[in-house]
Amino acid sequence: MPTQFMGEYNHSIDAKGRIIVPSKFRELLGERFVVTKGLDGCLWVFPSEEWESFSEKLRSLPVANKDARKFVRHFMAGAMDAELDKQGRILLPQNLRDFAELEKDITMVGTGARIEIWDKKAWEKGSTYDNMDDIAEHMGEWGFGI
């Protein structure tokens, strides 16, 4: 069965740029995993097997297409191998913290196959979907019918 990250957890970044990974997420991540730039201004965290699947899709994109090259660079150049320390924390390098505008308070969100790391204020602002009914109507276009 595929990994299923669920839930929303609030934490803080310490002075060295470390964040605590919730225990439920730690169990699913395994010893080594990948953190990279995501979309919408957050970071994405993948267990190794999910990263392999995702990066395989990236490798299949046409090199001759300029947008495809930019898309691949976004995720691959921002990617880092990560592992938990003995306290269940990961160190986020400055470039990734800058990308996601992470300063102090963060929210980690389970989104199925991956985790997203958000600045808490950005998450609170962007996670209110007044148009969810409208969005749901279009999910059938991707084969998701309710």
C-alpha positions in Angstrom: 0.0 0.0 0.0 1.4 3.5 -0.9 2.5 5.8 1.8 -0.3 8.1 3.1 0.7 11.2 4.9 -2.3 12.9 6.6 -2.8 15.7 9.0 -1.6 19.2 9.9 1.0 19.9 12.5 2.4 23.2 13.7 6.0 23.6 14.8 8.8 26.2 15.0 12.2 26.4 13.3 15.0 26.7 15.8 18.0 29.1 15.5 20.0 26.5 13.5 17.2 26.0 10.9 16.0 22.6 12.3 12.4 21.5 12.5 10.8 18.6 14.4 9.1 16.1 12.1 5.9 14.8 13.7 6.2 11.2 14.9 3.5 9.9 12.5 5.4 11.4 9.6 8.8 10.0 10.9 7.4 6.5 10.8 6.4 6.8 7.1 9.5 8.7 5.9 12.1 6.2 6.8 15.7 6.8 7.5 16.5 8.8 4.4 14.2 11.0 2.3 14.2 14.0 0.0 13.3 17.7 0.6 12.8 20.0 -2.4 11.2 23.1 -3.6 7.5 22.5 -4.1 4.7 24.5 -5.8 2.6 27.3 -4.3 5.6 28.5 -2.2 6.1 25.5 0.1 8.6 22.7 0.4 7.9 19.1 -0.5 9.2 16.1 1.4 9.2 12.7 -0.2 10.1 9.3 1.1 12.8 7.7 -1.0 10.5 5.5 -3.0 8.1 8.3 -3.8 11.0 10.5 -4.8 12.2 7.8 -7.2 8.8 7.7 -8.8 8.6 11.5 -9.0 12.1 12.0 -10.4 11.5 9.2 -13.0 8.5 11.3 -14.3 10.8 14.3 -14.4 13.4 12.4 -16.3 10.8 11.4 -18.9 10.0 15.1 -19.8 11.3 16.3 -23.2 14.7 17.9 -22.9 14.0 19.9 -26.0 11.1 21.7 -24.4 12.1 24.9 -22.5 9.2 24.7 -20.0 10.0 21.1 -19.3 13.7 22.0 -18.6 12.6 24.8 -16.2 10.2 22.4 -14.4 12.9 19.8 -13.9 15.4 22.3 -12.7 12.9 23.7 -10.1 12.6 20.3 -8.4 16.0 18.8 -9.0 18.2 21.8 -8.2 16.3 22.4 -5.0 16.5 18.8 -3.9 18.5 17.6 -0.9 18.9 14.2 0.7 17.8 14.4 4.3 17.7 12.3 7.4 16.4 12.7 10.9 18.7 13.5 13.9 18.3 11.6 17.2 15.6 14.2 18.3 13.5 13.6 15.1 14.5 16.9 13.5 15.7 17.8 10.0 18.0 20.7 9.1 16.5 22.9 6.3 19.3 24.7 4.4 18.9 28.5 4.1 18.2 28.4 0.3 15.1 26.2 1.0 14.0 28.3 3.9 14.3 31.4 1.8 12.3 29.8 -1.1 9.4 29.0 1.2 9.8 32.1 3.2 10.1 30.1 6.4 11.1 32.2 9.4 9.8 30.9 12.7 6.4 29.2 12.8 5.7 26.5 10.2 2.9 24.1 9.3 3.6 20.6 8.0 0.8 19.1 6.0 0.3 15.5 4.9 -0.9 15.4 1.3 -0.9 11.6 0.6 2.4 10.7 -1.0 4.3 13.6 0.3 4.5 16.2 3.1 4.4 19.9 2.5 6.2 22.5 4.7 4.6 25.9 4.8 5.2 29.2 6.6 2.3 29.1 9.1 0.9 32.4 8.0 1.0 31.5 4.4 -0.7 28.2 5.1 -3.4 29.9 7.1 -4.0 32.4 4.3 -3.9 29.9 1.5 -5.6 26.9 3.0 -9.1 28.5 3.0 -10.9 27.5 -0.1 -14.1 29.5 -0.6 -14.5 27.9 -4.0 -14.0 24.2 -3.0 -17.4 23.3 -4.6 -16.2 24.9 -7.9 -12.9 23.0 -7.7 -14.7 19.7 -7.0 -16.8 20.1 -10.1 -13.7 20.1 -12.3 -12.0 17.1 -10.6 -13.9 14.8 -13.0 -11.6 16.1 -15.8 -8.8 14.1 -14.1 -10.9 11.0 -13.5 -11.8 11.9 -9.9 -15.6 11.6 -9.5 -17.3 11.9 -6.1 
